[in-house]
C-alpha cells in the first residue's frame, strides 16, 4: 500500500464528497452546500484525482456511485461525524458524570471547606467522587504535573506563576485560642500578658518560625514556645486543660470553640494583623474543561461568608 500524505488533504473536499455521494449529482450537491455549480465541479475533479477514481458514473437513471465510492461512503460518514465531535464544544452533565476530582488541601482547609462541598457534590453529581490529598506537599508541583485538579491553599506558587489560575474562597485574620479556664481568658490580652504566656503553634512543614514570631522579632520581642504541632486539629487536646495559647485563623478558631471548652481573644493590638487569604488554585490545562469549570463553580458557590467569627468569646 502506498503512503498517503494526509497533510495535503483538504477537509472541505470531504464535506463536498459527502454531499456528492448523497445527492449523486453536482447541481443538487451545490444547492445543498450553498456553493456554485462550477466550484463543486472543480472539487469533484480534485476528488477524482485524489482517489484515482471517477466516484460518480453515468447510469440508467442519471449518475450512480462507483464501487470505490460505495466503499468510501460509510467510512466518510464516520470520519465526518468524528471531526464534528472533535471540534464541537465539550459538554458536561453532572447528573450522569462519574469522574473523580483530585484536590490537594491540608487538614485545616479540608475540614473548613470540603465537607460542605462534598454535600453539594452528592446532591448534584452523585456519581462523582472526591480524592483529597491532605498530606503536606508542594501542591503546585502536583498541579503542574497534572496529578491534582485543584488545590485549596493560603500559600502562593513560587514558580511558573503564569501557569496557575486562582480564585479567593475566604479571607480571615488571627485569633488567640485558649482554655476557658486559662487566666488569660479574663480581661484584656495585653502585649505584656501575651508575652508572659506559654505558647503553642502549628508548623505543617516542620520548618521555620511562625508568622507571629517574625512580627515579634521585628518589634524586639520573643515569646515562649512550649509546643510545636504538625496539625491544627491537635490544638484542643494541647490547650483545653493547660495554660497554652495558640494564634490561629479566626475561621478555624470559631470551629474549635464550637466543639471544645475553648475561648478566643484578639491578639494584642501592637502585633500586626495581616489578612489571611485562602485560594482555590488550578492549572491552565484544566481552565476550559467543562467538568473542571462546573466543579470550580460548585466550590465558589460554597465560598465562606466574609464575616468575623463571633460564636465564642
Helices and strands as residue ranges (DSSP letters): G 6-8, H 11-23, H 26-33, H 37-51, E 56-59, E 62-65, H 67-87, G 94-96, E 100-105, H 107-109, I 110-114, H 115-124, E 129-133, H 139-145, E 150-153, G 161-163, E 164-172, E 174-179, G 183-185, H 191-196, E 198-202, H 211-219, E 224-229, G 232-234, H 235-239, E 244-249, H 250-259, E 262-265, E 276-283, G 284-286, H 290-301
